[in-house]
């Protein structure tokens, strides 16, 4: 993996926006997280000394002008981070599609000196913005000829710069892994599915769920993956001829296996291979007529667009908003209109029209019946979702399964993390598909030593994706004191490979097992670790299963706490988060909740900084925003405890604000896993099991498995844009074992964002941004190593 800093940092101090005016508008359908993007554009714009204007009601407001285009201040965007939809409004606009409309819009912008536009919307809105930009100089000349503006204005405002951000719950825009609003829409869908499952189980029902996605099946596909649906219909990948029979056979087989419910998910744009629509009613009628099952249809509709944005969407939109302002500051007349998108966990800039063209290519491929091509054009992440779903949802008859005679054990180690069960389910099912016998180890290494091992079948893990915690049980105990007993159990049960799902203890456990290979041959087998911990402190991976769910818990709690303050005025909350010495939850929670400060171990602080924070809050209380939020990681400093900080703030804030404290504790580990954690856990675990199969074949000689090289004990992690297998021995140099954290952590680069958005002066390293990339078409090889 590349070192995080492989070049000199470059800071944006020289990118002054003095004299520049930026307009921000939201257009097309609304999406949760748009407000977070608007807030980030406004605050970053003001931070770099640009003037920022709201354009209310999208393009309609730009055409109408007047009070629809208003200069805004820092406080204008206070309290909008947690609000769904868009506070500046969005409207379909016919007049902007005419040249007269665009002429009027250009006049309204020039009146206020706005030559930089940040457009948050879908591909239609962004295409409109690009046309406006291309026509701009012609529009100004026409305005001059009509005597509306003078020649000086034509020269002064000669160029219009456009930066787009994609706000769309369908995730139907090529070039970005996620669009703003998609993750929140998945949250709504999964909440409904989880609720429906309980009622369906009570009555042995079949539920047909219709989700949004007129042209894109992303929501349907990912929610099917996240809830283990029996069948899914999406526009990009219609079912084969005779699907009616296959589906009914599958549903009745599942019932025969004592499964009390069936879930079928239909995207609203689902079609068959002749491009004829497949509706939820049609699917319901089919099930009732052929099988006589009690079947209900639920159409989710606009519920999916509503509600508060998830933590992921808030952070994504905030990062994109800041990046959009930087892109506008750096734009020259020669820069093409660009769109800020997400690749892996990095914000990148791509030429707008390349993305739009590729998005249109997908529709064209679907119209012409080239469905495999349509799936490929959707990108790596979509393709991986589809392949994983196909792998996990259909069990082949035993006669068709290969037989390898290998036994693979799966265990959970460390504290429970939401999404662990989804990972176990994926491992078991992929293992069975590959022909292995799968064994579940109860209660981690401790249970292993005591022989708590049992074979686990395909049906045993049904319905596990939505369960929080660890069904297999988990312990923090390390294997070192049980080595002999574990080796005995490996021998007794003839275990040929190990998959360990867990946090830092799992990592230490694998190091201990590989060190014990010299003494025990039983440990000379392929071993792989999948990172799962709310703390997100495992070296070798940017994300761990469970961290997203914990982050959402923190964000929801902070929202409620902020709300409680709005009635009492002038109150500051000190909130303690989990994470050991790793500040990920505190830092990202602060970014998602719009906190004023976050104290973390990785960035040492002293009494002077605490004092500066108190003074900053005192100043803030003089404005219209009369509440503050401060997050503190549980181990950020042994002397500046949560109590100490609470008492300091209470004392220093006397007469200005009062203080409350809150320790979130173990609620961060609990709850139903978020869609991201279910999906990430499922895909990363499936990939790890495929690696085990490959290693078993490579290391099988003379009737036994023998693996003793470093690369046979690996950790599978997300690194920047890819999933990579890394030998645990090589990760030692990247690990701070005393504090149980990686030495380099990618999210520390986002720390300045939180400070900027909370009005602190700081330096923000922009080395990674600034280069316009091209939309990459990936080869099938790349799709295998692909992104999440």
PEHU-V32603 format. One line per field, one symbol per residue. phi: phi as a letter, one per 30 degrees, with the letter a starting at -180 (. if undefined). A space follows every 50 residues. Layout:
phi = ???
This chain:
phi = .dddccaddbccedcdceidbccbbcbiddbdjeddddedddddddecic dbbdcdhhddddddihddcbdbcedecdiceccdibdcibbdbddddcdd ddddddddddecidbbbcccacdddddedddedddeddddddddddidbc dddeddcebccbbcbccaddhccdjbdbcdjdddddedddeddeddeddd ddchcccccccdkdcbceddddddddciddabcbddbdddeidededddd dddddddiddbbbbcbddcdbcdcicdccdddddedddddciddbbcbcd hdeddcidddeedddedddddddddedddddcedddebbdbcbibcdbcb deddddedddedddeddcicddddddddjdddddeddddddcccdddedc ddbcicccccbcbjddbdjeddddedddddedddjcccbccdihdddedd idbbdbceddcdidddddibddibbdeddedceddddedddechdcabbc clcdddddeddddddddecbdeddbdbbccdbaddhcddjbdbbdjdddd ddddddddeddddddddcihbccccccdkiccdeddddddddciddabcb ddbebbdddeddddddddddddcdccabbbcbdecdadcddddddddddd ddceicbcbbbbcdhddddcjdddeddddddddddddddddeedddddcd bhibcbbbdedcbbccbcbhcbcbcbeddddedcccddchbddcbedddd eeeedddcicdacbdcedcjcdccddccdedddddedd
